[in-house]
Amino acid sequence: QVQLVESGGGLVQPGGSLRLSCAASGSIFSLYNMGWYRQAPGKQRELVAVFTSSGRTNYAESVKGRFTISRDNAKNMVYLQMNSLKPEDTAVYYCNAEMSWRPGSVYWGQGTQVTVSS
Protein backbone atom coordinates (compact mmCIF):
# COMPACT_ATOMS: atom_id res chain seq x y z
CA GLN A 1 0.00 0.00 0.00
CA VAL A 2 1.08 3.56 -0.74
CA GLN A 3 -0.39 6.91 0.20
CA LEU A 4 0.01 9.94 -2.07
CA VAL A 5 -0.43 13.61 -1.15
CA GLU A 6 -0.24 16.39 -3.77
CA SER A 7 0.58 20.02 -3.09
CA GLY A 8 1.59 23.18 -4.93
CA GLY A 9 -1.58 23.98 -6.85
CA GLY A 10 -3.09 27.43 -7.01
CA LEU A 11 -4.03 30.38 -9.19
CA VAL A 12 -1.53 31.59 -11.80
CA GLN A 13 -1.68 33.98 -14.76
CA PRO A 14 -1.28 32.75 -18.35
CA GLY A 15 2.42 32.38 -19.15
CA GLY A 16 3.30 31.79 -15.53
CA SER A 17 4.84 28.79 -13.80
CA LEU A 18 3.89 26.40 -11.03
CA ARG A 19 5.59 23.41 -9.41
CA LEU A 20 3.51 20.51 -8.11
CA SER A 21 4.82 18.04 -5.54
CA CYS A 22 3.68 14.54 -4.59
CA ALA A 23 4.79 12.89 -1.37
CA ALA A 24 4.58 9.10 -1.17
CA SER A 25 4.64 6.88 1.88
CA GLY A 26 3.84 3.33 2.94
CA SER A 27 5.85 1.26 0.43
CA ILE A 28 9.07 1.01 -1.57
CA PHE A 29 8.86 4.16 -3.69
CA SER A 30 11.70 3.36 -6.10
CA LEU A 31 9.87 0.30 -7.47
CA TYR A 32 6.84 2.27 -8.69
CA ASN A 33 6.10 4.02 -11.95
CA MET A 34 5.02 7.56 -11.05
CA GLY A 35 2.76 9.80 -13.06
CA TRP A 36 0.70 12.97 -13.16
CA TYR A 37 -2.86 13.06 -14.50
CA ARG A 38 -5.32 15.91 -14.78
CA GLN A 39 -9.08 16.30 -15.10
CA ALA A 40 -10.82 19.45 -16.30
CA PRO A 41 -14.51 20.12 -15.59
CA GLY A 42 -16.73 17.97 -17.78
CA LYS A 43 -13.79 16.07 -19.26
CA GLN A 44 -12.15 12.68 -18.77
CA ARG A 45 -9.01 12.30 -16.71
CA GLU A 46 -5.92 12.28 -18.93
CA LEU A 47 -2.27 11.37 -18.56
CA VAL A 48 0.06 14.37 -18.39
CA ALA A 49 3.46 12.80 -17.69
CA VAL A 50 5.02 9.58 -16.40
CA PHE A 51 8.40 8.71 -14.89
CA THR A 52 8.96 4.95 -14.69
CA SER A 53 11.00 3.05 -12.13
CA SER A 54 13.60 2.39 -14.84
CA GLY A 55 14.02 6.07 -15.71
CA ARG A 56 11.80 6.47 -18.79
CA THR A 57 9.72 9.64 -19.18
CA ASN A 58 6.74 10.35 -21.43
CA TYR A 59 4.56 13.43 -21.90
CA ALA A 60 1.22 14.27 -23.41
CA GLU A 61 1.69 16.14 -26.70
CA SER A 62 -0.16 19.14 -25.30
CA VAL A 63 2.47 19.72 -22.59
CA LYS A 64 5.73 18.72 -24.31
CA GLY A 65 8.32 21.46 -24.04
CA ARG A 66 6.42 23.15 -21.20
CA PHE A 67 6.15 20.57 -18.40
CA THR A 68 8.90 18.48 -16.78
CA ILE A 69 8.40 15.49 -14.49
CA SER A 70 11.13 14.52 -12.03
CA ARG A 71 11.53 12.27 -9.00
CA ASP A 72 13.74 11.99 -5.96
CA ASN A 73 13.72 8.42 -4.68
CA ALA A 74 15.72 9.31 -1.57
CA LYS A 75 12.92 11.68 -0.51
CA ASN A 76 9.98 9.64 -1.85
CA MET A 77 8.93 12.64 -3.94
CA VAL A 78 7.79 13.26 -7.50
CA TYR A 79 7.43 16.72 -9.06
CA LEU A 80 5.81 18.39 -12.02
CA GLN A 81 7.34 21.68 -13.15
CA MET A 82 4.83 23.56 -15.29
CA ASN A 83 5.96 26.53 -17.39
CA SER A 84 4.23 28.73 -19.97
CA LEU A 85 0.86 27.84 -18.50
CA LYS A 86 -2.28 28.28 -20.57
CA PRO A 87 -5.95 28.56 -19.54
CA GLU A 88 -6.42 25.12 -21.12
CA ASP A 89 -4.16 23.68 -18.40
CA THR A 90 -6.78 24.47 -15.75
CA ALA A 91 -7.70 21.20 -14.03
CA VAL A 92 -7.36 19.13 -10.91
CA TYR A 93 -3.96 17.43 -11.04
CA TYR A 94 -3.53 13.96 -9.54
CA CYS A 95 -0.45 12.02 -8.57
CA ASN A 96 -0.45 8.34 -9.57
CA ALA A 97 1.66 5.36 -8.54
CA GLU A 98 1.70 2.03 -10.40
CA MET A 99 3.45 -1.17 -9.38
CA SER A 100 6.14 -1.65 -12.02
CA TRP A 101 5.87 -5.42 -11.65
CA ARG A 102 2.08 -5.44 -11.82
CA PRO A 103 0.57 -2.99 -14.34
CA GLY A 104 -2.96 -2.02 -13.40
CA SER A 105 -2.30 -1.98 -9.67
CA VAL A 106 -2.51 1.77 -9.05
CA TYR A 107 -2.90 4.34 -6.28
CA TRP A 108 -4.18 7.91 -6.47
CA GLY A 109 -3.78 11.08 -4.46
CA GLN A 110 -6.68 13.42 -3.69
CA GLY A 111 -5.63 16.00 -6.26
CA THR A 112 -4.63 19.65 -6.26
CA GLN A 113 -6.40 22.43 -8.17
CA VAL A 114 -4.51 24.41 -10.81
CA THR A 115 -6.28 27.46 -12.24
CA VAL A 116 -4.73 29.50 -15.06
CA SER A 117 -6.59 32.77 -15.50
CA SER A 118 -6.05 36.49 -15.88
Secondary structure, DSSP 8 states (H G I E B T S, - for coil): --EEEEE--EEE-TT--EEEEEEEESS-GGGEEEEEEEE-TTS--EEEEEE-TTS-EEE-TTTTTTEEEEEEGGGTEEEEEE-S--GGG-EEEEEEEEETTSTT-EEE---EEEEE--
